[in-house]
Structure formats: C-alpha cells, structure tokens
Amino acid sequence: MVGDIVRDVTAPKRIGLARALSKLGYCSRSQAAVLIRAGRVTRNGRIVRDPDAPVRIPQDRIAVDGSPLGKSPAIYLIINKPRGVVTTASDEKARATVYDLLQPGLPWVGPVGRLDKASEGLLLLTNDSEWAARIAAPSSHLDKKYHVQVDCVADARLLASITRRSALDGDLPEANPNQPLRAKHARLLRHGDKNSWLEITLDEGKNRQIRRLLEALQVRVLRLVRISIGPLELGDLQKGASRRLTPEEKTAIDRAFPSPTP
C-alpha cells in the first residue's frame, strides 16, 4: 500500500490534451482544440480528437501533423500596444492584432492578461503558460500602474472615490456587489481646463476595471495607458515595438510574486 501511495505521488499529473499543447508552448488552448478536432494531433501514435483527452507529460508522445512536440524554450516578451490593436491571435473583423507587430519567425506566444482595443501600453506575451497564469491570478497582487486621461478636472473627492470600495459596478453580468470595484492608489499627474491625467494603481485583475470604476463615478476615460506591471516598466519602448525581457527583468518579476503558503 505504501508503494501505491508513492507511485501515485510521483506519477506525472494527467492533464487535457489541449492544455498539454499550451503547456508545451506550441499554441493557445483554443487553437489546440481546433487542431485536435481536425485530427492533426496524435498521442502515442494514435489520432485523438477529444481536446480533454488525458495525457501525461513527458511520458506520452504527442505530435502535431506527425512532428513530435517537446518543451519549447521559454520566451518572455514586452510590447507597447498601440490604441486600436486587439490582443487576439485572429480577429473576425480583420482588425490589427498584437501579432501583426511581432517579429516573424517567433514561436507561438500568448498575451498575459488583456488590454482592450482602446487601451495602450505595456503588454506581456509568453509561451510559459504557468508563469502567465501566476501574473494574471488575483492572488499575485502585482501592482499594475496606468496613466489615465479623464474628461474632467479631478479633485480630491474624485481621487478618494476611486480608491474607496464602492458597490457601484454598472450592469455587467460579472458585477459582484460583494467584491466592489476599487483602485489601490490614485493621484493627479496634471490637468488642463477640461481634463486631467491620473495615475491609477491596481492590484486586482478584473475585466475593464478602471473603465467600469470611472463610469460608475460618471467620469469618461479619454485615454488609458498601462505603464508598469510589478517592477517592470514600459520605459522608452516605442509604440508598436516589442523586445524580450532581460534576465534581470524576469528575475525581478518572479521575486515580486508572493511567497507560496507552506
């Protein structure tokens, strides 16, 4: 019985085939599901058409179009996403995507979280799905800073409202009055006669959080630019440009994650 327990603990965990292709850095999980249903993926020499079919990495031999898959070298990219560009791999409306901005010949990478079409600034892409999930997880509490232009002259009352937990959350289906929207910090950068630039810091990852929060406060967002994630800053990276993270930047982000609970 003890031997059975040891074997259970040490045996590789089974995961779905589509997830395995993503973990191996070949493509996204949704893209993998398309390949699998099309009969282009084999497990141990046999075609599998169920994206959720269980596999063990690296014990099971997985191939796409006859080519065996191994773990791809990890790639970590930073891109300065321009306004009007979407973060999907393909778009049914034929709009420009972040993939149009990447250098040709790169292995598949996926976005870490999202910036909506109207938002700009720092976006990470990687083929390391576990690392991406850690950054996007609410439990990571990595600070994300944004510079936000709004259609009013911000005063102390507005800044306080942005950081105070408010039950106002619009009418979106995912709105939860038990987890109201809020920002961690908000400060005034500069203002003109009719608008202001704010720096807003989040440590959560809710969908369109800043836009929804300001909309609830009857403030319209004119521009929204993400300038940092944890210790990683956008810096002087040109709009539309991308580059690989340096080893020092990758290490700094990893160190910013909270220590796992023993």
C-alpha positions in Angstrom: 0.0 0.0 0.0 2.9 2.4 0.8 4.3 1.6 -2.6 1.0 2.5 -4.3 0.9 5.8 -2.4 4.5 6.6 -3.5 3.7 5.8 -7.1 0.6 8.0 -7.0 2.5 10.9 -5.6 5.4 10.6 -8.1 3.4 9.8 -11.2 3.1 12.8 -13.6 -0.3 14.5 -13.3 -2.7 13.9 -16.2 -3.9 17.0 -18.0 -6.1 17.5 -21.0 -4.5 17.2 -24.4 -5.3 20.8 -25.4 -3.8 22.1 -22.2 -0.7 20.0 -22.8 -0.1 21.7 -26.2 -0.4 25.0 -24.5 2.0 24.0 -21.7 4.5 22.8 -24.3 4.4 26.2 -25.8 3.0 25.1 -29.2 -0.2 27.2 -29.3 -3.0 28.5 -27.2 -5.5 26.1 -25.7 -8.3 27.2 -28.0 -6.0 26.8 -31.1 -5.0 23.4 -29.8 -8.7 22.3 -29.6 -9.1 23.2 -33.3 -6.1 21.1 -34.2 -7.2 18.2 -32.1 -10.8 18.1 -33.5 -9.3 18.3 -37.0 -7.4 15.0 -36.4 -4.0 16.6 -36.6 -2.8 15.6 -33.2 -1.6 12.1 -32.1 -0.9 10.6 -28.7 1.4 7.7 -28.7 0.9 7.3 -32.5 -2.9 7.4 -32.4 -5.1 10.3 -33.5 -7.0 11.8 -30.7 -10.0 14.1 -31.4 -11.0 15.0 -27.8 -9.3 18.2 -26.5 -9.9 16.9 -23.0 -8.4 13.5 -23.5 -5.9 12.9 -20.6 -2.2 12.8 -21.2 1.0 12.8 -19.1 3.9 15.0 -20.0 6.6 13.9 -20.9 5.6 10.2 -20.8 3.1 10.4 -23.6 4.4 11.1 -27.1 2.4 14.0 -28.6 2.8 15.0 -32.2 1.1 17.6 -34.5 1.0 16.7 -38.2 3.5 14.0 -37.5 6.1 16.2 -35.8 6.8 15.3 -32.2 6.5 18.0 -29.6 8.9 18.8 -26.9 9.0 21.6 -24.4 9.7 24.9 -26.3 12.3 27.3 -24.8 10.5 29.9 -22.7 10.1 33.3 -24.3 9.1 36.4 -22.4 8.2 39.5 -24.5 7.2 43.0 -23.6 5.2 45.1 -26.2 4.0 48.6 -26.3 0.5 48.0 -27.6 -1.0 50.9 -29.6 -4.5 52.0 -29.3 -6.9 50.3 -31.7 -5.0 47.0 -31.8 -6.6 43.9 -30.3 -4.9 41.2 -28.3 -6.4 38.1 -30.0 -4.5 35.9 -32.4 -7.0 36.4 -35.1 -10.0 38.8 -35.4 -13.3 38.2 -37.2 -13.5 41.8 -38.1 -10.0 41.8 -39.7 -8.7 44.4 -37.2 -5.0 44.7 -36.5 -3.7 42.4 -33.7 -0.7 42.4 -31.5 0.7 39.5 -33.5 1.0 41.8 -36.5 3.5 43.8 -34.5 5.8 40.8 -33.6 8.9 39.8 -35.5 8.4 37.0 -37.9 9.7 33.5 -37.0 8.9 33.7 -33.3 7.4 30.6 -31.7 3.8 30.9 -30.5 3.3 33.3 -27.6 0.1 34.3 -25.9 -0.9 37.5 -24.1 -0.6 37.7 -20.3 -3.9 39.2 -19.4 -5.6 41.7 -21.7 -5.6 45.3 -22.8 -8.8 46.1 -24.6 -8.8 47.7 -28.1 -9.0 51.3 -26.8 -6.2 50.8 -24.2 -2.5 51.2 -24.8 0.8 50.4 -23.2 2.6 47.5 -21.6 1.5 44.0 -22.6 3.4 40.8 -21.8 3.4 37.8 -24.1 4.9 34.4 -23.4 4.7 30.7 -24.2 5.2 29.9 -20.5 1.5 29.3 -19.6 2.2 28.7 -15.9 4.1 31.9 -15.5 1.4 33.8 -17.4 -1.3 32.3 -15.1 0.7 33.4 -12.0 0.8 37.0 -13.2 -2.8 37.1 -14.2 -4.1 35.5 -11.0 -5.8 37.8 -8.5 -3.7 36.2 -5.7 -0.5 37.6 -7.2 -1.4 41.2 -6.2 1.2 42.5 -8.6 0.7 46.3 -8.8 -0.2 47.5 -12.3 0.1 51.2 -12.9 -1.9 53.2 -15.5 -1.9 56.7 -16.8 -5.5 57.7 -17.5 -6.8 60.8 -19.1 -10.3 61.7 -18.0 -12.9 64.2 -19.2 -12.9 66.4 -16.0 -10.6 68.3 -13.7 -10.0 65.8 -11.0 -10.3 66.9 -7.4 -9.5 65.3 -4.0 -13.1 63.9 -3.8 -12.8 62.0 -7.1 -9.4 60.6 -6.1 -10.8 59.4 -2.8 -13.8 57.8 -4.6 -11.5 55.9 -6.9 -9.7 54.2 -4.0 -12.8 53.7 -1.8 -14.6 50.5 -2.2 -17.9 51.3 -3.9 -20.8 49.0 -4.6 -21.4 50.8 -7.9 -20.4 48.5 -10.7 -22.6 49.2 -13.8 -24.8 46.5 -15.2 -22.3 44.0 -16.5 -23.1 40.3 -15.8 -19.9 39.7 -13.8 -20.6 42.6 -11.4 -20.5 41.4 -7.8 -21.7 43.7 -5.0 -19.7 41.6 -2.5 -16.5 42.4 -4.4 -16.9 46.0 -5.5 -14.5 47.9 -7.7 -11.7 50.0 -6.3 -8.2 51.1 -7.1 -5.2 50.7 -4.8 -3.9 54.2 -5.4 -4.9 57.2 -7.4 -3.1 60.5 -7.8 -3.3 63.6 -10.0 -0.5 63.9 -12.5 -1.6 67.1 -14.3 -4.7 68.9 -15.5 -5.9 71.4 -18.1 -9.1 73.4 -18.2 -11.3 70.5 -19.1 -9.5 67.2 -18.5 -6.9 65.6 -16.2 -4.2 62.9 -16.3 -4.3 60.5 -13.3 -2.0 57.7 -12.2 -4.1 54.8 -11.0 -2.6 51.6 -9.5 -4.5 48.3 -9.4 -3.6 45.1 -7.5 -6.6 43.2 -8.9 -7.3 41.9 -12.4 -11.0 42.4 -13.1 -12.3 42.9 -16.6 -12.1 46.6 -17.8 -11.8 47.6 -14.1 -10.7 51.2 -14.5 -13.2 52.0 -17.2 -16.0 50.4 -15.2 -15.0 52.1 -12.0 -14.8 55.6 -13.6 -18.0 55.0 -15.5 -19.7 54.3 -12.2 -18.4 57.6 -10.9 -19.7 59.3 -14.1 -16.3 60.0 -15.4 -15.3 59.2 -19.1 -11.9 57.8 -19.9 -10.2 59.5 -22.9 -7.0 57.5 -22.9 -5.7 54.6 -20.8 -2.0 53.6 -20.9 -0.5 50.8 -18.8 3.0 51.9 -17.8 4.1 49.1 -15.4 3.5 45.6 -14.1 5.1 45.0 -10.8 8.8 46.1 -11.1 8.6 46.0 -14.9 8.2 49.4 -16.6 7.3 50.3 -20.1 10.1 52.9 -20.2 11.0 54.3 -23.6 9.8 51.3 -25.7 8.4 52.8 -28.8 4.7 52.4 -29.6 4.2 49.1 -31.5 7.6 47.9 -30.7 8.5 44.7 -28.8 11.5 43.1 -27.2 12.5 40.1 -25.0 12.6 40.7 -21.2 16.2 40.7 -19.9 17.1 38.0 -17.4 17.2 40.7 -14.7 13.6 41.9 -15.5 12.3 38.3 -15.5 14.0 37.7 -12.1 12.6 40.9 -10.7 9.1 39.9 -11.6 9.5 36.4 -10.2 10.7 37.9 -6.9 7.7 40.2 -6.7 5.3 37.2 -6.5 4.1 36.5 -3.0 5.8 33.5 -1.4 3.7 30.3 -1.6 1.9 29.3 1.5 3.7 26.3 3.1 
